[in-house]
Amino acid sequence: MADDMSSLLSLEGELTCSICLSLFESPVTTPCGHNYCQGCLDGTWRDSEQTGLGFNCPQCRSHFVTKPELRKNTVLDAVLDKFKLKSKANIFSDVTTTTKTEPEAAPIKCDACMGGKACKTCLTCMASYCVEHMRPHQENPVFATHQLREPLADLQGRICPDHSKIMELFCIQHGRCICSFCLQQEHKGCTFRTPDEQRFLQESDLKKKLPQLDGMIEKTQLVLSQMKEQQSVLKASATNRKRELEMMYRQIREMLDRDEQQAVKSVDKEEEGAQSKLFSMMKRFDQNVEEMSGARDGITRLLAQTQSLAFLQASVDLPSAVDVEQHIPRLNINTKRAHLESATALKEYLKNILKQPVDNRVALLKPEIWRSIPVNADNMASPPLLPNPLFPGLINPVNPGPPPATKMEPKKEEILSTSLETPPSIMSTAKRSDLLKYGTVLTLDHRTAHKRIVLSENFTKASVSEEPAAYPDSPARFSMCLQVLCTKGFSQGRHYWEVKMTSKNFCSVGLAYNSINRKGPASCLGRNAQSWCVEWLNDKLSAWHNSSETVLANPSSSRVGVLLDCAEGTATFYSVADRTYPFHTFVYPFCETVYPAFWIDSSNTAITLCKLIN
């Protein structure tokens, strides 16, 4: 039997689908010879049909341009049926064998003769008797009051260890069996029941728990089945993701290979030009050598003339090449250094990017686009290039315009924040003196400042530094976004403050709860439910809350005022000049203390908290 089960187990490994890790269901065979459940393979290839990237075998990665025709593997299906029948037969055989081999309970022996089988147990004598030794209890009136029971194997366990009496009662307060003497002494005043009554109550309680256990087992099995389904989904998703990554990195390598080929061709072309120039000069020098050799031979013949008259009458003309100063031309491959410099800069750029954790790379490669559109936005347009503040001398893409619109149902918070009609008194032009009545003094909190944010002028000015400051690490400090909060927050009343910006570019002014995330992309102002801001990107001004954007008209003033009314649940932003002109209001029922918050991502921009003078 053990050999049969081991053979079954070894066969089970061959009959298991590599996608769902279970026995095959409707097995089909791919052209490359691998077998899968039809449902599993169709689910894996469903994403490939949508992306149009072709179809791959999950095991050997064989690629098919079109979806191959799958035929049912009838032989494998028949083997599966026999395997399932054999498995059930072995399980039933094991259960039957186990049931038959269970040892029978040992007979209870007579305590008088120590040999006969007991037929009754006397709870008064605390002994078990066979038929022969039971006769006195049945015939002698002296034993008429003795309590007789069916033979008890656990008689010694029913005897009270303190009084050597049968424990006939159950103490409810102490939850234990007791004898009559216990009830009169240490359990005096306790409530009691008979063991049979207590058992009936406990059995009823346990029977009530059985349906609960059955329900929990059923739910757990359902969760297990869903987890198995999730395994196949995860495996298919991982396969698709790996295929996408392989394709993306292959395209990157192809682009680098094409650029390398162009650079090499440029050097080859330059070398060809230099070689041609050298060949032309060498040819001219060879001609000069021939002319000078001829002149040398004429002079030699003239010097060999013995007749003076003939010597004087002869003449020899030296070639013009004699007066040319011979030199070796200096030709170098220097005119196309742009390719080498470009490759060197690209190598350093990639080196700096690849040093960073994967989660931070998108923010470094595309910080402006990352801030201006939702994180999961697709079909991102190719933007123009501007200097990268994170990597001096390198470039970064910049968002050229509004992000593509995304269709989604607004949440209740967003409706409150963006869709409510604002009161006319809020959106009307106001005298600055009326707002200054609610003026407050603010300072920037160095404990929250990103390490590249430099605070100066008594913690009222914030600017960006290329080198990180030696701020100590703290859970309150922003680690990815170049942001800072103020030390003072507000939960009631009206409060007004003003901010001056040296350049309205790559910066934002807003509010945030103290509970805002400090790590990762979720900490960006306006990209979560804990913050609100107005943000400048080049000439574009937008209001952001919970990743919802509202494009605004950009005011000309570089001084911005903020009026927070905690009771009304409004935060109004003003363009401050001779008068104050409101350009946006957030309407939101603030449920926590809110802090003034700022983001700066340009070395040309600085934010200063203004002194309020009426």
KATAWO-V299732 format. One record per backbone hydrogen bond with DSSP energy under -0.5 kcal/mol. NH is the residue of the N-H (numbers start at 1). CO is the residue of the C=O. E is the energy in kcal/mol with one decimal. If there is no record, write none. Layout:
BEGIN
[[NH & CO & E] [NH & CO & E]]
END
This chain:
BEGIN
[[5 & 1 & -2.4] [6 & 2 & -2.3] [7 & 3 & -2.3] [8 & 4 & -2.3] [9 & 5 & -2.6] [10 & 6 & -2.2] [11 & 7 & -2.2] [12 & 8 & -2.2] [13 & 9 & -1.1] [14 & 10 & -0.7] [14 & 11 & -0.6] [15 & 11 & -1.1] [16 & 13 & -0.7] [17 & 22 & -3.1] [21 & 17 & -1.8] [24 & 15 & -1.7] [28 & 36 & -2.6] [29 & 71 & -1.4] [30 & 34 & -2.6] [33 & 30 & -2.2] [36 & 28 & -2.0] [38 & 25 & -1.0] [38 & 26 & -1.3] [41 & 37 & -2.4] [42 & 38 & -2.4] [43 & 39 & -2.2] [44 & 40 & -2.0] [45 & 41 & -2.2] [46 & 42 & -0.9] [47 & 43 & -0.6] [49 & 45 & -1.7] [50 & 46 & -1.3] [51 & 47 & -2.2] [52 & 48 & -1.9] [53 & 48 & -0.8] [54 & 48 & -0.5] [55 & 64 & -2.9] [57 & 62 & -2.0] [61 & 57 & -1.9] [64 & 55 & -3.6] [71 & 29 & -0.7] [73 & 27 & -2.5] [74 & 72 & -1.2] [77 & 73 & -2.0] [78 & 74 & -2.1] [79 & 75 & -2.1] [80 & 76 & -2.1] [81 & 77 & -1.8] [82 & 78 & -2.1] [83 & 79 & -2.4] [84 & 80 & -2.6] [85 & 81 & -2.1] [86 & 82 & -2.5] [87 & 83 & -2.5] [88 & 84 & -2.2] [89 & 85 & -2.3] [90 & 86 & -2.2] [91 & 87 & -2.2] [92 & 88 & -2.5] [93 & 89 & -2.2] [94 & 90 & -2.4] [95 & 91 & -2.3] [96 & 92 & -2.4] [97 & 93 & -2.5] [98 & 94 & -2.4] [99 & 95 & -2.3] [100 & 96 & -2.3] [101 & 97 & -2.0] [102 & 98 & -0.5] [102 & 99 & -0.7] [110 & 116 & -2.7] [111 & 128 & -3.1] [114 & 110 & -1.4] [118 & 108 & -3.4] [119 & 129 & -3.1] [120 & 129 & -1.7] [121 & 149 & -2.8] [122 & 127 & -3.1] [123 & 121 & -0.6] [123 & 147 & -3.0] [124 & 147 & -0.6] [126 & 122 & -1.4] [127 & 122 & -1.4] [129 & 120 & -2.6] [134 & 130 & -0.9] [135 & 132 & -0.9] [138 & 134 & -1.2] [138 & 135 & -0.5] [139 & 135 & -2.6] [140 & 136 & -2.4] [143 & 140 & -1.5] [144 & 141 & -1.6] [146 & 143 & -1.2] [148 & 146 & -0.6] [149 & 121 & -2.6] [153 & 151 & -0.5] [155 & 152 & -0.6] [158 & 154 & -0.7] [158 & 155 & -1.3] [159 & 156 & -0.9] [160 & 165 & -3.6] [164 & 160 & -2.1] [167 & 158 & -3.0] [168 & 166 & -1.2] [169 & 178 & -2.4] [170 & 193 & -2.7] [171 & 176 & -2.9] [172 & 170 & -0.5] [172 & 191 & -2.6] [173 & 191 & -0.6] [175 & 171 & -1.3] [176 & 171 & -1.0] [178 & 169 & -2.4] [183 & 179 & -1.5] [184 & 180 & -1.0] [185 & 181 & -1.0] [185 & 182 & -0.6] [187 & 182 & -2.5] [188 & 185 & -1.6] [190 & 187 & -2.1] [193 & 170 & -1.9] [195 & 168 & -0.5] [198 & 194 & -2.4] [199 & 195 & -2.6] [200 & 196 & -2.3] [201 & 197 & -2.1] [202 & 198 & -2.5] [203 & 199 & -3.2] [204 & 200 & -2.2] [205 & 201 & -2.2] [206 & 202 & -2.7] [207 & 203 & -2.6] [208 & 204 & -1.7] [209 & 205 & -1.1] [210 & 206 & -1.1] [211 & 207 & -0.8] [212 & 208 & -0.7] [213 & 209 & -2.6] [214 & 210 & -2.9] [215 & 211 & -2.7] [216 & 212 & -2.8] [217 & 213 & -2.9] [218 & 214 & -2.6] [219 & 215 & -2.7] [220 & 216 & -2.8] [221 & 217 & -2.9] [222 & 218 & -2.2] [223 & 219 & -2.7] [224 & 220 & -2.7] [225 & 221 & -2.5] [226 & 222 & -2.5] [227 & 223 & -2.6] [228 & 224 & -2.3] [229 & 225 & -2.3] [230 & 226 & -2.6] [231 & 227 & -2.0] [232 & 228 & -1.7] [233 & 229 & -2.4] [234 & 230 & -3.3] [235 & 231 & -2.6] [236 & 232 & -2.7] [237 & 233 & -2.9] [238 & 234 & -3.0] [239 & 235 & -2.4] [240 & 236 & -2.5] [241 & 237 & -2.8] [242 & 238 & -2.8] [243 & 239 & -2.2] [244 & 240 & -2.5] [245 & 241 & -2.7] [246 & 242 & -2.9] [247 & 243 & -2.4] [248 & 244 & -2.7] [249 & 245 & -3.0] [250 & 246 & -2.1] [251 & 247 & -2.3] [252 & 248 & -2.2] [253 & 249 & -2.6] [254 & 250 & -2.5] [255 & 251 & -2.5] [256 & 252 & -2.4] [257 & 253 & -2.8] [258 & 254 & -2.6] [259 & 255 & -2.4] [260 & 256 & -2.6] [261 & 257 & -2.6] [262 & 258 & -2.3] [263 & 259 & -2.4] [264 & 260 & -2.8] [265 & 261 & -2.7] [266 & 262 & -2.1] [267 & 263 & -2.1] [268 & 264 & -2.8] [269 & 265 & -2.7] [270 & 266 & -2.2] [271 & 267 & -2.8] [272 & 268 & -2.6] [273 & 269 & -2.1] [274 & 270 & -2.3] [275 & 271 & -2.8] [276 & 272 & -2.3] [277 & 273 & -2.1] [278 & 274 & -2.5] [279 & 275 & -2.7] [280 & 276 & -2.3] [281 & 277 & -2.1] [282 & 278 & -2.7] [283 & 279 & -2.1] [284 & 280 & -1.9] [285 & 281 & -2.4] [286 & 282 & -2.2] [287 & 283 & -1.8] [288 & 284 & -2.1] [289 & 285 & -2.1] [290 & 286 & -2.0] [291 & 287 & -2.5] [292 & 288 & -2.6] [293 & 289 & -2.3] [294 & 290 & -2.3] [295 & 291 & -2.3] [296 & 292 & -2.3] [297 & 293 & -2.2] [298 & 294 & -2.1] [299 & 295 & -2.2] [300 & 296 & -2.1] [301 & 297 & -2.3] [302 & 298 & -2.4] [303 & 299 & -2.5] [304 & 300 & -1.1] [305 & 302 & -1.5] [308 & 306 & -0.5] [311 & 307 & -2.1] [312 & 308 & -2.5] [313 & 309 & -2.1] [314 & 310 & -1.5] [318 & 316 & -0.6] [322 & 319 & -1.7] [323 & 320 & -1.2] [324 & 321 & -1.1] [326 & 324 & -0.6] [329 & 327 & -0.6] [331 & 329 & -0.8] [334 & 332 & -1.5] [337 & 334 & -1.0] [339 & 336 & -0.9] [340 & 336 & -0.6] [341 & 337 & -2.7] [342 & 338 & -2.6] [343 & 339 & -2.5] [344 & 340 & -2.3] [345 & 341 & -2.6] [346 & 342 & -2.6] [347 & 343 & -2.2] [348 & 344 & -2.2] [349 & 345 & -2.4] [350 & 346 & -2.7] [351 & 347 & -2.3] [352 & 348 & -2.3] [353 & 349 & -2.3] [354 & 350 & -3.0] [355 & 351 & -1.0] [356 & 352 & -0.6] [356 & 353 & -1.4] [360 & 357 & -1.4] [361 & 357 & -0.7] [361 & 358 & -1.0] [362 & 358 & -0.6] [364 & 360 & -1.4] [365 & 361 & -2.9] [366 & 362 & -3.0] [368 & 397 & -0.6] [370 & 366 & -2.3] [371 & 367 & -1.4] [372 & 368 & -1.5] [373 & 369 & -1.4] [377 & 374 & -1.7] [383 & 381 & -0.6] [384 & 398 & -0.5] [386 & 396 & -2.6] [388 & 394 & -1.8] [389 & 387 & -0.6] [394 & 391 & -2.2] [396 & 386 & -2.8] [397 & 365 & -0.8] [398 & 384 & -1.9] [408 & 406 & -0.7] [415 & 411 & -2.2] [416 & 412 & -2.0] [417 & 413 & -2.2] [418 & 414 & -2.8] [419 & 414 & -0.6] [419 & 415 & -1.8] [420 & 415 & -0.8] [426 & 423 & -1.1] [427 & 423 & -1.4] [428 & 424 & -0.5] [430 & 580 & -1.7] [434 & 431 & -0.7] [435 & 431 & -1.1] [436 & 432 & -2.2] [437 & 433 & -0.6] [438 & 435 & -2.0] [439 & 436 & -1.8] [440 & 496 & -1.8] [444 & 459 & -3.6] [445 & 485 & -2.8] [446 & 444 & -0.8] [448 & 445 & -1.4] [449 & 445 & -0.8] [450 & 483 & -1.6] [453 & 450 & -2.2] [454 & 452 & -0.6] [454 & 463 & -2.9] [455 & 453 & -0.5] [456 & 461 & -2.1] [460 & 456 & -1.7] [461 & 456 & -1.9] [462 & 607 & -2.8] [463 & 454 & -1.9] [464 & 605 & -0.5] [465 & 452 & -2.6] [469 & 451 & -4.0] [471 & 469 & -1.1] [477 & 474 & -1.5] [478 & 448 & -2.0] [479 & 518 & -2.3] [480 & 518 & -0.6] [483 & 481 & -2.0] [484 & 598 & -1.8] [486 & 596 & -1.8] [487 & 443 & -2.3] [490 & 594 & -2.6] [495 & 564 & -2.3] [496 & 438 & -2.4] [497 & 562 & -1.8] [499 & 560 & -3.0] [500 & 608 & -2.7] [501 & 558 & -2.3] [502 & 606 & -2.0] [505 & 503 & -1.9] [506 & 536 & -0.8] [507 & 536 & -1.5] [508 & 599 & -2.2] [509 & 534 & -2.1] [510 & 597 & -2.7] [511 & 532 & -2.8] [512 & 595 & -1.8] [513 & 530 & -2.8] [514 & 593 & -0.8] [516 & 513 & -1.4] [523 & 520 & -1.8] [524 & 521 & -1.7] [527 & 524 & -2.0] [531 & 528 & -0.9] [532 & 511 & -2.5] [533 & 544 & -1.9] [534 & 509 & -2.5] [535 & 542 & -3.3] [536 & 507 & -3.0] [537 & 540 & -2.6] [540 & 537 & -2.4] [541 & 552 & -0.6] [542 & 535 & -2.3] [543 & 550 & -2.9] [544 & 533 & -2.9] [545 & 548 & -1.6] [546 & 528 & -2.0] [546 & 531 & -0.6] [547 & 526 & -2.8] [548 & 545 & -1.8] [550 & 543 & -2.2] [552 & 541 & -3.1] [555 & 553 & -0.7] [560 & 499 & -3.0] [561 & 574 & -2.4] [562 & 497 & -2.9] [563 & 572 & -2.6] [564 & 495 & -3.2] [564 & 562 & -0.6] [565 & 563 & -0.5] [565 & 570 & -2.8] [566 & 493 & -2.4] [566 & 564 & -0.6] [569 & 565 & -1.6] [570 & 565 & -1.9] [571 & 586 & -2.1] [572 & 563 & -2.5] [573 & 584 & -3.0] [574 & 561 & -3.2] [575 & 581 & -2.9] [576 & 559 & -2.5] [576 & 574 & -0.6] [577 & 575 & -0.6] [577 & 579 & -2.3] [580 & 430 & -1.9] [581 & 575 & -2.3] [581 & 579 & -0.5] [582 & 580 & -0.6] [583 & 573 & -2.7] [584 & 573 & -1.1] [586 & 571 & -2.6] [587 & 417 & -1.0] [588 & 569 & -3.0] [588 & 586 & -0.6] [590 & 588 & -1.7] [594 & 490 & -2.6] [595 & 512 & -2.9] [596 & 488 & -0.7] [597 & 510 & -2.7] [598 & 484 & -2.1] [599 & 508 & -2.0] [600 & 482 & -2.3] [601 & 506 & -2.7] [605 & 602 & -1.4] [607 & 462 & -2.5] [608 & 500 & -2.4] [609 & 460 & -3.0] [610 & 498 & -2.1] [610 & 608 & -0.6] [612 & 610 & -0.5] [613 & 611 & -0.8]]
END
